């Protein structure tokens, strides 16, 4: 048996600029971190080598991998010509919660299959191929940030160039600042899951509007400002940038926020949070806030949502277990 783990991500600023409809014209950038919550995938030869067993939220047992119903499993296993195996997936976080679960799964599956076949695949290769699977082959209306965050791991500034290339630059900061940033971040689960595709499809369409473009440009400028502040070990404006960026993001498509989310956000600010955002495309999932420790207990009491504890992680996708000889 071979097992991989691939981290979920928290995006702080710049989301939306990773859509091709935007970065191909203007270039984009995102600042994000991977966190210590993972997608786990295990693989080993199936008892009946003429069959393939897949275990996720459903179980699929097929004679021919062309019969696989799960879109990502179907695409990747057929692309890589892998059959006669049993693959199981499990995750620390459910899908539809704004932490990049679909792309985390795709990166992890590619890594798992390359490793099973005894082939090395760099983090850049895994991220690039995950983008090709989801965006080009399956036609998902998503951007590129999640695949690179899951593959590389760490706290990074990710730039999306007009020619389609992507560069990943780690944020360089003092250990004390890094720890303080983690300590001042709080995440709460709204209890609502959603598919990001509808929101992202509308957002992609809206990018043709000048007003939407201007707001994404402002978000990119804020992302650059956040990067400079962190690398100067200055957290004084971090919460403020989160707040400004969230208010811009809310204008990009209907459904990004809701009356209930807006009310919860307002309560959080009144309770001492400096700023925050809804993670992912919007509509539900997790709310993230930047809040100094002296105000955190008040925020917990007033917001009335389940807190979700997390830490930053550095490794990205990795092989965590190798049993007896597994490649062919």
C-alpha positions as CSV (number, residue, x, y, z in Angstrom):
1,X,0.0,0.0,0.0
2,X,1.0,3.6,-0.7
3,X,-0.6,6.6,1.0
4,X,-0.4,10.4,0.3
5,X,-1.7,13.4,2.2
6,X,-2.4,16.7,0.5
7,X,-3.3,19.9,2.4
8,X,-6.3,22.2,2.1
9,X,-5.6,25.9,1.8
10,X,-6.7,29.2,3.2
11,X,-6.7,32.1,0.7
12,X,-6.1,35.5,2.2
13,X,-6.3,37.9,-0.7
14,X,-6.5,38.0,-4.5
15,X,-9.0,35.3,-5.3
16,X,-10.6,35.8,-8.6
17,X,-7.5,37.0,-10.3
18,X,-6.5,33.4,-10.9
19,X,-9.3,33.0,-13.4
20,X,-7.9,32.9,-17.0
21,X,-10.5,35.4,-18.1
22,X,-8.7,37.9,-15.9
23,X,-5.0,37.0,-15.7
24,X,-4.6,36.5,-19.4
25,X,-5.4,40.2,-19.8
26,X,-3.9,41.7,-16.7
27,X,-2.0,39.1,-14.7
28,X,-3.1,38.1,-11.2
29,X,-1.8,37.2,-7.8
30,X,-3.0,35.5,-4.6
31,X,-1.6,35.2,-1.1
32,X,-2.5,32.0,0.6
33,X,-1.3,29.3,3.0
34,X,-1.8,25.5,3.3
35,X,-3.1,24.3,6.6
36,X,-2.8,21.1,8.7
37,X,-6.0,19.6,7.4
38,X,-5.6,17.0,4.7
39,X,-7.0,14.8,1.9
40,X,-5.7,11.3,2.3
41,X,-5.4,8.8,-0.6
42,X,-4.3,5.2,-0.4
43,X,-3.7,2.8,-3.3
44,X,-2.8,-0.9,-3.6
45,X,-3.4,-3.6,-6.2
46,X,-7.0,-4.9,-6.1
47,X,-7.5,-8.5,-5.3
48,X,-9.1,-9.1,-8.7
49,X,-6.7,-7.4,-11.0
50,X,-9.3,-7.2,-13.7
51,X,-11.4,-4.8,-11.6
52,X,-10.9,-1.4,-10.2
53,X,-12.3,-0.4,-6.8
54,X,-12.8,3.3,-5.8
55,X,-13.9,4.4,-2.3
56,X,-14.9,8.0,-1.7
57,X,-18.4,9.2,-0.6
58,X,-19.6,6.3,-2.8
59,X,-18.1,3.0,-3.8
60,X,-17.4,2.1,-7.4
61,X,-16.3,-1.3,-8.6
62,X,-15.8,-1.4,-12.4
63,X,-14.5,-3.8,-14.9
64,X,-13.3,-1.0,-17.3
65,X,-12.0,2.3,-16.0
66,X,-13.9,4.0,-18.8
67,X,-17.0,3.1,-16.8
68,X,-16.0,5.2,-13.8
69,X,-18.6,7.8,-12.8
70,X,-16.5,10.1,-10.6
71,X,-15.3,12.8,-13.1
72,X,-11.8,13.3,-11.7
73,X,-11.1,9.6,-11.0
74,X,-12.4,8.9,-14.5
75,X,-10.2,11.5,-16.2
76,X,-6.9,10.8,-14.3
77,X,-7.0,7.0,-14.2
78,X,-7.7,6.9,-17.9
79,X,-5.0,9.5,-18.7
80,X,-2.5,7.6,-16.7
81,X,-3.7,4.2,-17.7
82,X,-4.0,2.8,-14.2
83,X,-6.4,0.0,-13.5
84,X,-6.6,-3.1,-11.3
85,X,-6.2,-1.1,-8.1
86,X,-8.2,-0.1,-5.1
87,X,-8.1,3.6,-4.2
88,X,-9.6,5.0,-1.0
89,X,-10.0,8.7,-0.2
90,X,-10.8,10.4,3.1
91,X,-10.6,14.0,4.3
92,X,-10.4,16.1,7.4
93,X,-12.9,18.6,5.9
94,X,-16.0,18.0,3.7
95,X,-16.2,19.4,0.2
96,X,-18.0,22.6,-0.6
97,X,-16.6,24.5,2.3
98,X,-14.2,26.9,0.5
99,X,-10.9,25.3,1.3
100,X,-10.1,24.0,-2.2
101,X,-11.2,20.4,-1.7
102,X,-11.7,19.5,-5.4
103,X,-8.2,20.7,-6.4
104,X,-6.6,19.1,-3.3
105,X,-8.1,15.8,-4.3
106,X,-6.9,16.2,-7.9
107,X,-3.3,17.0,-6.8
108,X,-3.3,14.2,-4.3
109,X,-4.6,11.7,-6.9
110,X,-2.0,12.6,-9.4
111,X,0.7,12.4,-6.8
112,X,-0.6,9.0,-5.6
113,X,-0.6,7.5,-9.1
114,X,2.8,8.9,-10.1
115,X,4.2,7.4,-6.9
116,X,2.4,4.1,-7.5
117,X,4.0,3.9,-10.9
118,X,7.4,4.6,-9.5
119,X,7.7,8.0,-11.2
120,X,8.8,11.3,-9.7
121,X,6.6,14.3,-10.3
122,X,7.7,17.7,-9.1
123,X,5.3,20.0,-7.2
124,X,5.2,22.3,-10.3
125,X,4.2,19.3,-12.5
126,X,1.5,18.1,-10.2
127,X,0.0,21.6,-9.9
128,X,0.1,22.2,-13.6
129,X,-1.4,18.9,-14.5
130,X,-4.1,19.3,-11.9
131,X,-5.1,22.6,-13.5
132,X,-5.2,20.9,-16.9
133,X,-7.4,18.1,-15.6
134,X,-9.9,20.4,-13.9
135,X,-10.0,23.4,-16.1
136,X,-9.1,22.2,-19.6
137,X,-10.2,18.6,-19.7
138,X,-13.2,18.7,-17.3
139,X,-14.2,22.4,-18.0
140,X,-14.6,23.5,-14.4
141,X,-15.0,27.3,-14.2
142,X,-12.3,27.6,-11.5
143,X,-8.9,29.3,-11.2
144,X,-5.4,28.0,-10.6
145,X,-4.7,29.0,-7.0
146,X,-5.9,25.9,-5.2
147,X,-3.9,23.4,-7.2
148,X,-0.6,25.3,-6.5
149,X,-1.4,25.9,-2.9
150,X,-2.1,22.2,-2.3
151,X,0.9,21.0,-4.3
152,X,3.6,23.4,-2.9
153,X,2.3,23.9,0.7
154,X,3.4,26.8,2.9
155,X,2.6,30.5,3.1
156,X,3.1,31.8,-0.5
157,X,2.6,34.7,-2.9
158,X,1.4,33.1,-6.1
159,X,1.6,35.0,-9.4
160,X,-0.5,34.1,-12.5
161,X,1.2,35.4,-15.6
162,X,-0.6,36.5,-18.8
163,X,1.1,33.6,-20.7
164,X,-0.4,31.1,-18.4
165,X,2.7,30.4,-16.4
166,X,2.6,30.5,-12.6
167,X,5.3,31.4,-10.1
168,X,5.2,30.5,-6.4
169,X,7.2,32.6,-3.9
170,X,7.4,31.8,-0.2
171,X,6.7,34.7,2.2
172,X,9.9,35.4,4.1
173,X,9.2,36.6,7.6
174,X,10.4,36.3,11.1
175,X,9.3,33.3,13.2
176,X,7.7,35.5,15.8
177,X,5.6,37.3,13.2
178,X,4.6,34.0,11.6
179,X,3.5,32.6,15.0
180,X,1.6,35.8,15.8
181,X,-0.2,35.7,12.5
182,X,-1.4,32.2,13.2
183,X,-2.4,33.1,16.7
184,X,-4.5,36.1,15.5
185,X,-6.5,34.1,12.9
186,X,-9.8,32.5,13.8
187,X,-12.0,30.3,11.6
188,X,-15.7,29.5,12.1
189,X,-17.9,27.1,10.2
190,X,-21.1,28.6,8.8
191,X,-22.8,25.1,8.5
192,X,-23.5,25.8,4.8
193,X,-21.9,23.8,2.0
194,X,-22.2,24.8,-1.6
195,X,-20.9,24.2,-5.1
196,X,-18.5,26.9,-6.2
197,X,-19.2,26.3,-9.9
198,X,-22.3,28.5,-10.3
199,X,-20.7,31.5,-8.4
200,X,-17.4,31.1,-10.3
201,X,-19.3,30.8,-13.7
202,X,-21.0,34.1,-13.0
203,X,-17.8,35.7,-11.8
204,X,-16.0,34.6,-14.9
205,X,-18.8,36.1,-17.1
206,X,-18.8,39.4,-15.0
207,X,-15.0,39.9,-15.6
208,X,-15.9,41.4,-18.9
209,X,-17.5,44.3,-17.0
210,X,-15.1,47.3,-16.4
211,X,-16.3,47.8,-12.8
212,X,-15.6,44.2,-11.9
213,X,-12.2,44.3,-13.5
214,X,-11.3,47.4,-11.5
215,X,-12.3,45.8,-8.3
216,X,-10.1,42.7,-9.0
217,X,-7.2,45.1,-9.9
218,X,-7.7,46.7,-6.5
219,X,-7.7,43.3,-4.9
220,X,-4.4,42.4,-6.6
221,X,-3.0,45.7,-5.3
222,X,-4.1,44.8,-1.8
223,X,-2.4,41.4,-2.2
224,X,0.9,43.1,-3.1
225,X,0.4,45.3,-0.1
226,X,-0.2,42.4,2.2
227,X,2.9,40.6,0.9
228,X,5.1,43.6,1.5
229,X,3.6,44.1,5.0
230,X,4.2,40.5,6.0
231,X,7.8,40.5,4.6
232,X,8.4,43.7,6.7
233,X,7.0,41.8,9.7
234,X,4.2,44.3,10.0
235,X,0.8,42.8,10.9
236,X,-0.8,46.2,11.7
237,X,-2.7,46.3,8.4
238,X,-3.4,42.6,7.8
239,X,-6.9,42.7,9.2
240,X,-7.7,45.9,7.4
241,X,-6.6,44.5,4.1
242,X,-8.7,41.4,4.7
243,X,-11.7,43.6,5.2
244,X,-11.1,45.8,2.2
245,X,-10.5,42.8,0.0
246,X,-13.7,41.0,1.2
247,X,-15.8,44.1,0.5
248,X,-14.5,44.2,-3.0
249,X,-14.9,40.5,-3.6
250,X,-18.6,40.7,-2.6
251,X,-19.2,42.8,-5.6
252,X,-17.9,40.2,-8.2
253,X,-21.0,38.0,-8.3
254,X,-24.3,37.4,-6.7
255,X,-24.3,34.6,-4.1
256,X,-20.8,35.3,-2.8
257,X,-22.3,36.6,0.4
258,X,-25.8,36.5,1.9
259,X,-27.8,38.4,4.4
260,X,-27.0,35.9,7.2
261,X,-23.2,35.9,6.3
262,X,-23.2,39.8,6.3
263,X,-24.9,39.9,9.7
264,X,-22.4,37.4,11.1
265,X,-19.5,39.4,9.7
266,X,-20.9,42.6,11.2
267,X,-21.2,40.9,14.6
268,X,-17.6,39.8,14.4
269,X,-16.3,43.3,13.6
270,X,-18.4,44.7,16.5
271,X,-16.8,42.0,18.8
272,X,-13.3,43.1,18.0
273,X,-12.3,41.4,14.8
274,X,-10.2,43.8,12.6
275,X,-11.3,42.1,9.3
276,X,-12.1,38.9,7.7
277,X,-13.6,37.1,4.7
278,X,-15.6,34.1,3.6
279,X,-13.2,31.5,2.3
280,X,-13.5,30.1,-1.2
281,X,-15.9,31.2,-3.9
282,X,-18.5,32.2,-1.4
283,X,-22.0,31.3,-0.4
284,X,-21.0,29.2,2.7
285,X,-18.2,27.3,4.2
286,X,-15.8,28.9,6.6
287,X,-15.5,32.5,7.8
288,X,-12.0,33.7,8.6
289,X,-11.2,36.6,11.0
290,X,-8.1,38.4,12.1
291,X,-8.6,39.2,15.8
292,X,-6.2,40.1,18.5
293,X,-6.1,37.6,21.4
294,X,-7.7,40.0,23.9
295,X,-10.9,40.1,21.8
296,X,-11.0,36.4,20.8
297,X,-13.2,35.1,23.7
298,X,-15.8,37.8,23.1
299,X,-15.8,37.0,19.4
300,X,-16.3,33.3,20.2
301,X,-19.2,34.0,22.5
302,X,-21.0,36.4,20.2
303,X,-20.6,34.8,16.8
304,X,-22.5,31.7,17.7
305,X,-20.7,29.4,15.3
306,X,-18.5,26.3,15.7
307,X,-14.8,27.4,15.8
308,X,-12.4,25.4,13.6
309,X,-8.9,25.3,14.9
310,X,-6.0,25.0,12.4
311,X,-2.3,25.7,12.0
312,X,-0.2,26.6,8.9
313,X,1.7,23.7,7.3
314,X,4.8,23.7,5.1
315,X,5.1,20.4,3.2
316,X,2.4,20.4,0.5
317,X,1.5,17.1,-1.0
318,X,3.6,14.3,0.3
319,X,3.9,10.5,0.5
320,X,3.3,9.4,4.1
321,X,3.4,5.6,3.8
322,X,5.0,3.1,1.5
323,X,4.4,-0.6,2.2
324,X,5.9,-3.5,0.3
325,X,6.9,-3.1,-3.4
326,X,3.9,-1.3,-5.0
327,X,4.9,-0.1,-8.5
328,X,4.6,-2.0,-11.7
